């Protein structure tokens, strides 16, 4: 489904990386484009330099232009925002950048979503495809906007990481393989309830057919039954049970049971330590590769060489027998649960930050079970203390530097100091990457 763009008036809301890419694409297609943003011109001087010369701008007012014939939203813009009501009332189509790109895309899509692990699984999958000799473009929520990939020439596949924000105004996406890694409470400050959040995740397979594949996490109560009404072939992955069809662990071996045959992919012991922490992201990547008949050798070579992603269970250093791990991307409860369950060693956990209207209660028992000592930072400290209710020893800190020092003082050889905050970083840092970078610098200077 393509769109007629030439001489059509479009408003792009949000002058971030995605908004810039969408505006420039529309402009190059001959559309008349205005970008709007709630920030001032002075706040956006650097992004402005990246816009095509004929793109108009309006600042301190995100409302689409009155003459707009179509509106494209950046992911950070809620489709329920009051300033969009007039355009909606006028019957103007409001779409996401993902939807815009999809209408011009001609390359098979592999789409990966979930609450946690999307970036690692997407990057790992792309690496496997490259090692197998395939030409792929990877992007979406991971770095490069989907719309920018269209201008990268042809490819065998486009591999997209997709967030719930990106799916709000997306309706025609049709991946040949879709993956839902897991679903846990997140972004409740944006989505009206958990059911709505799940429904957005389900849109990734809404247009799939019998010739497509849907890969789901058998171990996650919120994902295992999602495909009941999906005509695509469903393939599960599990770290806990053997599956009739899918990718699973048998003891310390990764087993693939697909197309009525079983193969041993590899043992966990043969993986580098950094990859042994990523099993839940490895299994779906293997499922994608084997489903599309990529060679076993390409999978193994990638898993041996893949370095992982920054700020996602990233090993920083070992000091006096203590491993320091940067998981600053752990911005929600589900992510922290996943990270805590990764380790079988005593953990000193650094947690806290800006609240996203999150219920921390699901962390209580796991923290009591896995965490030796807790160091709390940020504006959610009192909320953490309420759910713990004196059941675990903790300290509070006004800075990350002090928090690392407190954690180090409590750690003994064999322990892990883990930064996995369960919160966003905006009360103390620019973003999760800024927080993780500060953590690594502090640790390396100990």
PESUL-V918376 format. One record per residue. N is the residue number from 1. RES is the residue in one letter. SS is DSSP state (h for helix, s for strand, l for the rest). OMEGA is omega in radians with two decimals (none if undefined). Layout:
((N:RES:SS:OMEGA) (N:RES:SS:OMEGA))
This chain:
((1:X:l:3.09) (2:X:l:-3.13) (3:X:l:3.01) (4:X:l:-3.06) (5:X:l:-3.02) (6:X:l:3.11) (7:X:l:3.07) (8:X:l:3.13) (9:X:s:3.12) (10:X:s:2.96) (11:X:s:3.02) (12:X:s:-3.08) (13:X:s:3.11) (14:X:l:-3.09) (15:X:l:2.98) (16:X:l:-3.11) (17:X:h:-3.12) (18:X:h:3.13) (19:X:h:3.10) (20:X:h:-3.12) (21:X:h:3.14) (22:X:h:-3.13) (23:X:h:-3.13) (24:X:h:3.08) (25:X:h:3.14) (26:X:h:-3.14) (27:X:h:-3.13) (28:X:h:3.09) (29:X:l:3.07) (30:X:l:3.10) (31:X:l:3.07) (32:X:s:-2.87) (33:X:s:2.97) (34:X:s:3.06) (35:X:s:3.10) (36:X:s:3.13) (37:X:s:-3.13) (38:X:l:3.14) (39:X:l:3.13) (40:X:l:3.09) (41:X:l:-3.10) (42:X:h:3.13) (43:X:h:-2.99) (44:X:h:-3.07) (45:X:h:-3.13) (46:X:h:3.08) (47:X:h:-3.12) (48:X:h:-3.11) (49:X:l:-3.06) (50:X:l:-3.11) (51:X:l:3.00) (52:X:l:-3.00) (53:X:l:-3.05) (54:X:l:3.10) (55:X:l:3.12) (56:X:s:-3.12) (57:X:s:2.99) (58:X:s:-3.02) (59:X:s:3.13) (60:X:l:3.09) (61:X:l:-3.08) (62:X:l:-3.08) (63:X:l:3.11) (64:X:l:3.12) (65:X:l:-3.10) (66:X:l:-3.13) (67:X:l:-3.08) (68:X:l:3.05) (69:X:l:3.08) (70:X:s:-3.12) (71:X:s:3.09) (72:X:s:-3.08) (73:X:s:2.91) (74:X:l:-3.07) (75:X:l:-3.11) (76:X:l:-3.08) (77:X:l:3.14) (78:X:l:-3.12) (79:X:l:3.11) (80:X:l:-3.12) (81:X:l:-3.11) (82:X:h:-3.08) (83:X:h:3.09) (84:X:h:-3.02) (85:X:h:-3.11) (86:X:h:3.12) (87:X:h:3.12) (88:X:h:3.13) (89:X:h:3.13) (90:X:l:3.13) (91:X:l:3.11) (92:X:l:-3.14) (93:X:s:3.11) (94:X:s:-3.05) (95:X:s:3.05) (96:X:s:3.02) (97:X:h:3.09) (98:X:h:3.13) (99:X:h:3.11) (100:X:h:-3.12) (101:X:h:-3.10) (102:X:h:-3.10) (103:X:l:3.11) (104:X:l:-3.10) (105:X:l:3.10) (106:X:l:-3.07) (107:X:l:3.11) (108:X:l:-3.06) (109:X:s:2.90) (110:X:s:-3.04) (111:X:s:-3.08) (112:X:s:3.10) (113:X:s:-3.06) (114:X:l:3.13) (115:X:l:-3.06) (116:X:l:3.05) (117:X:l:-3.05) (118:X:h:-3.04) (119:X:h:3.14) (120:X:h:-3.13) (121:X:h:3.14) (122:X:h:-3.13) (123:X:h:3.14) (124:X:h:3.12) (125:X:h:3.13) (126:X:h:3.13) (127:X:h:3.11) (128:X:h:-3.12) (129:X:h:3.11) (130:X:h:3.13) (131:X:h:3.12) (132:X:l:3.10) (133:X:l:3.13) (134:X:l:3.03) (135:X:l:-3.10) (136:X:s:2.98) (137:X:s:3.12) (138:X:s:-3.14) (139:X:s:-3.02) (140:X:s:3.10) (141:X:l:-3.13) (142:X:l:2.97) (143:X:l:-3.01) (144:X:l:3.12) (145:X:l:3.12) (146:X:h:-3.08) (147:X:h:3.12) (148:X:h:3.14) (149:X:h:-3.13) (150:X:h:-3.09) (151:X:h:3.14) (152:X:h:-3.13) (153:X:l:-3.08) (154:X:l:3.12) (155:X:l:3.05) (156:X:l:-3.14) (157:X:s:2.91) (158:X:s:-3.05) (159:X:s:-2.99) (160:X:s:2.87) (161:X:s:-3.07) (162:X:l:3.09) (163:X:l:3.09) (164:X:h:3.11) (165:X:h:-3.09) (166:X:h:-3.09) (167:X:h:-3.06) (168:X:l:-3.08) (169:X:l:3.14) (170:X:l:-3.05) (171:X:l:-3.02) (172:X:l:-3.10) (173:X:l:-3.12) (174:X:l:3.11) (175:X:l:3.00) (176:X:l:3.00) (177:X:s:3.03) (178:X:s:-3.07) (179:X:s:2.96) (180:X:s:-3.00) (181:X:l:-3.07) (182:X:l:3.05) (183:X:l:3.04) (184:X:l:-3.08) (185:X:l:3.06) (186:X:l:3.05) (187:X:l:3.11) (188:X:l:3.01) (189:X:l:3.13) (190:X:l:-3.09) (191:X:l:-2.99) (192:X:l:3.07) (193:X:l:-3.06) (194:X:h:3.13) (195:X:h:3.12) (196:X:h:3.11) (197:X:h:3.11) (198:X:h:3.14) (199:X:h:3.09) (200:X:h:3.09) (201:X:h:-3.12) (202:X:h:3.14) (203:X:h:-3.12) (204:X:h:-3.14) (205:X:h:-3.01) (206:X:l:-3.09) (207:X:l:3.14) (208:X:l:-3.10) (209:X:l:-3.11) (210:X:l:-3.13) (211:X:l:-3.09) (212:X:l:-3.11) (213:X:s:3.06) (214:X:s:-3.10) (215:X:s:-3.04) (216:X:s:3.12) (217:X:s:3.13) (218:X:l:-3.05) (219:X:l:-3.06) (220:X:l:-3.10) (221:X:l:-3.09) (222:X:l:-3.11) (223:X:l:-2.91) (224:X:l:-3.11) (225:X:l:-3.03) (226:X:h:-3.03) (227:X:h:-3.04) (228:X:h:-3.11) (229:X:h:-3.12) (230:X:l:-3.12) (231:X:l:-3.11) (232:X:l:3.06) (233:X:s:-3.05) (234:X:s:3.12) (235:X:s:-3.12) (236:X:s:2.93) (237:X:s:-3.08) (238:X:s:2.99) (239:X:l:-2.98) (240:X:l:-3.07) (241:X:l:3.01) (242:X:l:-3.06) (243:X:l:3.04) (244:X:l:3.10) (245:X:l:3.12) (246:X:s:-3.12) (247:X:s:-3.05) (248:X:s:3.07) (249:X:s:2.96) (250:X:s:-3.00) (251:X:l:-3.12) (252:X:l:-3.09) (253:X:s:3.00) (254:X:s:-3.09) (255:X:s:3.04) (256:X:s:3.09) (257:X:s:-3.07) (258:X:s:3.08) (259:X:l:3.07) (260:X:l:3.02) (261:X:s:-3.09) (262:X:s:3.06) (263:X:s:2.99) (264:X:s:-3.09) (265:X:s:3.12) (266:X:s:3.05) (267:X:s:3.11) (268:X:h:-3.11) (269:X:h:-3.12) (270:X:h:-3.13) (271:X:l:2.97) (272:X:l:-3.10) (273:X:h:-3.09) (274:X:h:-3.13) (275:X:h:3.07) (276:X:h:3.08) (277:X:l:-3.01) (278:X:l:-3.01) (279:X:h:-3.10) (280:X:h:3.07) (281:X:h:3.13) (282:X:h:-3.04) (283:X:h:3.11) (284:X:h:3.09) (285:X:h:3.06) (286:X:h:3.13) (287:X:h:3.11) (288:X:h:-3.07) (289:X:h:-3.11) (290:X:h:3.08) (291:X:h:-3.14) (292:X:l:2.97) (293:X:l:3.03) (294:X:l:-3.06) (295:X:l:3.13) (296:X:h:-3.09) (297:X:h:3.13) (298:X:h:3.11) (299:X:h:-3.09) (300:X:h:-3.12) (301:X:h:3.12) (302:X:h:-3.11) (303:X:h:3.10) (304:X:h:-2.99) (305:X:h:-3.05) (306:X:l:-3.05) (307:X:l:-3.08) (308:X:l:-3.10) (309:X:l:3.12) (310:X:l:3.06) (311:X:l:3.12) (312:X:l:-3.05) (313:X:l:-3.08) (314:X:s:3.09) (315:X:s:-3.09) (316:X:s:3.10) (317:X:s:2.97) (318:X:s:3.14) (319:X:s:-3.14) (320:X:l:3.10) (321:X:l:3.13) (322:X:s:3.08) (323:X:s:3.09) (324:X:s:-3.03) (325:X:s:3.13) (326:X:s:3.08) (327:X:l:-3.08) (328:X:l:3.10) (329:X:l:3.11) (330:X:l:-3.01) (331:X:l:3.12) (332:X:l:-3.06) (333:X:h:-3.13) (334:X:h:3.13) (335:X:h:-3.13) (336:X:h:3.07) (337:X:h:3.13) (338:X:h:-3.11) (339:X:h:3.13) (340:X:h:-3.12) (341:X:h:3.13) (342:X:h:-2.97) (343:X:l:3.09) (344:X:l:3.13) (345:X:l:3.11) (346:X:l:-3.06) (347:X:s:2.89) (348:X:s:-3.01) (349:X:s:2.97) (350:X:s:-3.04) (351:X:s:3.09) (352:X:l:-3.10) (353:X:l:-3.14) (354:X:s:-3.09) (355:X:l:3.05) (356:X:l:-3.09) (357:X:l:-3.04) (358:X:l:3.03) (359:X:l:-3.12) (360:X:l:-3.04) (361:X:h:3.13) (362:X:h:3.12) (363:X:h:-2.94) (364:X:h:-3.06) (365:X:h:-3.13) (366:X:h:3.08) (367:X:h:3.12) (368:X:h:-3.10) (369:X:h:-2.92) (370:X:h:-2.95) (371:X:s:3.11) (372:X:s:-3.13) (373:X:s:-3.06) (374:X:s:3.03) (375:X:s:-3.05) (376:X:s:3.08) (377:X:l:2.96) (378:X:l:-3.00) (379:X:l:-3.13) (380:X:l:-3.08) (381:X:h:-3.11) (382:X:h:3.13) (383:X:h:3.06) (384:X:h:-3.10) (385:X:h:3.14) (386:X:h:-3.10) (387:X:h:3.12) (388:X:h:3.04) (389:X:l:3.08) (390:X:l:-3.07) (391:X:l:-3.12) (392:X:l:3.08) (393:X:l:3.13) (394:X:s:3.01) (395:X:s:3.10) (396:X:s:-3.13) (397:X:l:3.11) (398:X:l:3.14) (399:X:l:3.11) (400:X:h:3.14) (401:X:h:3.11) (402:X:h:-3.13) (403:X:h:3.12) (404:X:h:3.11) (405:X:h:3.12) (406:X:h:3.14) (407:X:h:3.14) (408:X:h:-3.12) (409:X:h:-3.12) (410:X:h:-3.01) (411:X:l:3.04) (412:X:l:3.13) (413:X:l:-3.10) (414:X:l:3.12) (415:X:l:3.05) (416:X:s:2.95) (417:X:s:-3.01) (418:X:s:2.94) (419:X:s:3.09) (420:X:l:-2.77) (421:X:l:-3.07) (422:X:l:-3.06) (423:X:l:2.98) (424:X:s:-2.95) (425:X:l:-2.86) (426:X:l:3.07) (427:X:l:-3.07) (428:X:l:-3.03) (429:X:l:3.13) (430:X:l:3.12) (431:X:l:-3.09) (432:X:h:-3.14) (433:X:h:3.09) (434:X:h:3.11) (435:X:h:-3.13) (436:X:h:3.12) (437:X:h:3.09) (438:X:h:3.14) (439:X:h:-3.11) (440:X:h:3.13) (441:X:h:3.12) (442:X:h:-3.11) (443:X:h:-3.09) (444:X:h:3.12) (445:X:l:-3.14) (446:X:l:none))
